Amino acid sequence: MHVEIWSDVICPWCYLGKARFEAALEGFEHRDEVEVTFRSFELDPSRDTVEPLQEMLTARYGPQAVQMEERLAGLVAEVGLGYRSDREIGNTFDAHRLMHLARERGLERAMVDALFKANFAEARPLFTGDTLLDVAVEAGLDRDDASRVLADPAAYADAVRAEEREAAQLGATGVPFFVLDRRFGVAGGQATEVFAQALERAWSERAA
């Protein structure tokens, strides 16, 4: 069974949803027969600046932005992950291009984990080449390979855009968006129980 997850590395609900999905997968009887692929989705593809997250949230949502972040921090803590609100926000296109390189090298899961950890648990800015290179190396990629990708704006650009178009074709208006065996989708960072039910349903329909 194939599960595809459209997400962005700066999306807190993607960070949380991934952890909840993985908890459900761990308890799934047929987990060894499930292949997971992470797909590209940019929350703000037109963004060309880097700014503190809190400033952006306050400008967009007002005073309640603080409460929103506190609630998310609490939910993330429940699944045992780190979460810092003093992180920055910027364009993630280069991070997605590196994720495609990592997929080719068999390191996609490690790269996704490293990017999420760097952004949310460590508040490291993912919007400069130096930081991205460091994270890529931590995930197991060769620094020279990653450097060549970052130096070439066309590298994997079409692959990222293709997956973003595919998300729209499948009806995804936001992320995370989980597609199970191309049979049905689950939107949002749902509870672990919801993902467990979705896995069981997809497996049973596949068997039928």
TITORDREN-73013 format. One line per field, with one value per residue (C-alpha): x, y, z. Coordinates in steps of 0.25 Angstrom, whole numbers, plus 2048, in hexadecimal, padded with zeros to 3 digits. Each point is the difference from the previous one (the first is absolute). Example, Ala and Ser with C-alpha at 12.3 -4.5 7.8 and 13.67 -1.06 7.14 Angstrom:
REM TITORDREN-73013
X c(831,806)
Y c(7EE,80E)
Z c(81F,7FE)
This chain:
REM TITORDREN-73013
X c(800,805,7FE,803,802,7FF,807,809,80B,7FC,7F1,7FE,7F4,809,80A,7F5,7F8,80D,802,7F2,800,80C,7FB,7F4,809,808,7F4,7FB,800,805,80A,80B,7F8,7FE,809,7FF,804,801,7FB,803,7F7,803,7F8,804,807,801,807,80D,804,804,7F9,7FE,7F4,7FA,800,7F9,7F6,7FD,7FE,7F7,7F8,801,802,7FA,80D,807,7F5,800,80F,7FF,7F5,808,80C,7F8,7FB,80E,805,7F5,807,80E,806,807,7F9,806,7F8,80C,802,800,7F7,804,800,801,802,80F,7FD,7F6,80A,80A,7F5,7FF,80F,7FF,7F5,809,80B,7F7,800,7F2,7FB,80E,7FF,7F2,803,80C,7F9,7F4,80A,809,7F4,7F7,808,80D,7FA,80C,7FC,7FE,801,80F,809,809,7F6,7F9,80D,803,7F2,802,80D,7FA,7F6,80B,801,80D,803,805,7F4,7F7,808,7FF,7F1,7FF,809,7F7,7F2,7FB,804,7F3,7F8,7F7,7FE,7FC,7F6,7FA,7FD,7FA,7F7,7FC,7FC,7F7,7FA,7FD,7F9,80A,7FE,809,80A,803,7F8,801,7FC,7FF,801,7FA,7F3,7FD,806,801,802,807,808,7F5,800,808,7F3,7FB,80D,7FF,7F1,805,80B,7F6,7F6,80A,806,7F2,7FC,80D,7FE,7F1)
Y c(800,80E,80C,80E,80C,80E,809,80C,800,80D,7FB,7FD,7F8,7F8,7FD,7FC,7F8,7F8,7FC,7FC,7F8,7F9,7FC,7FA,7F9,7FA,7F9,7FC,7F1,801,80C,7F8,800,80F,809,80F,80B,80F,80A,80F,80B,80E,808,80D,7FE,80F,804,806,805,7FA,805,7FC,7F6,808,80D,7F9,7FA,80C,808,7F6,7FB,80B,7FD,7F2,7FC,7FD,7F7,7F9,7FD,7FC,7F6,7FA,7FF,7F8,7F7,7FD,7FE,7F5,7F8,802,80A,80D,80D,80E,80D,809,7FA,807,7FE,801,7FA,7F1,7FD,7FC,7F7,7F9,7FF,7F9,7F6,7FB,7FE,7F9,7F7,7FC,7FC,7F8,80B,806,7FC,805,80D,803,7FD,808,80C,7FF,7FF,80C,809,7FC,7FA,809,80D,7FF,808,7F8,80B,801,7F7,7FE,7FB,7F7,7FA,7FD,7F9,7F9,7FA,7FC,7F9,7F8,807,804,80E,802,7FA,809,80C,7FD,7FF,80E,806,7FC,807,7F6,7F3,7F9,80C,7FA,7F4,809,808,7F3,7FA,80E,7FF,7F2,804,80A,7F6,7F6,80B,804,80F,7FF,7F6,7F6,7F8,7F1,7F7,7F2,7F7,80A,7FC,80B,80B,805,80F,807,7FB,7F7,7F7,7F4,7F8,806,7FC,7F2,7FF,805,7F6,7F5,805,801,7F2,7FA,807,7FC,7F1,800)
Z c(800,7FC,809,7FB,809,7FA,80A,802,80A,807,802,80F,7FD,7F6,80B,80A,7F5,7FC,80E,802,7F3,804,80D,7F9,7F6,80B,806,7F2,7FE,7F1,803,7F9,7F3,800,7F8,804,7F6,804,7F5,7FE,804,803,80A,7FA,7F3,7FD,80D,7FD,80E,80D,80D,80E,801,80B,7F9,7F4,808,808,7F4,7FA,80C,80A,80F,800,7F8,80D,805,7F3,801,80F,7FC,7F5,809,80A,7F5,7FB,80E,801,7F5,806,7F6,803,7FC,800,7FC,7FE,7F2,7F3,7F4,7F1,7F3,800,7F1,802,80B,7F7,7F5,80A,804,7F2,800,80D,7FA,7F5,80A,809,80B,7FF,80D,807,7F8,804,80F,800,7FA,809,80C,7FC,7FE,80B,80B,7FE,7F9,7F6,7F3,7F4,7F6,7FE,7F8,80C,809,7F6,7FD,80E,802,7F3,805,80D,7F8,7F9,7F3,7FA,802,7F2,7FA,808,7FC,7F2,801,808,7F5,7F5,801,7F6,807,804,7FE,7F7,809,80B,7F8,7FA,80E,804,7F4,803,80E,7FA,7F6,80C,807,80B,804,80C,807,805,7F6,800,7F4,803,7F4,7F7,806,80A,807,80E,802,80C,80C,805,80D,800,800,7F3,7F9,806,7FA,7F3,7FF,803,7F6,7F5,803,800,7F3,7FA,804,7FA)
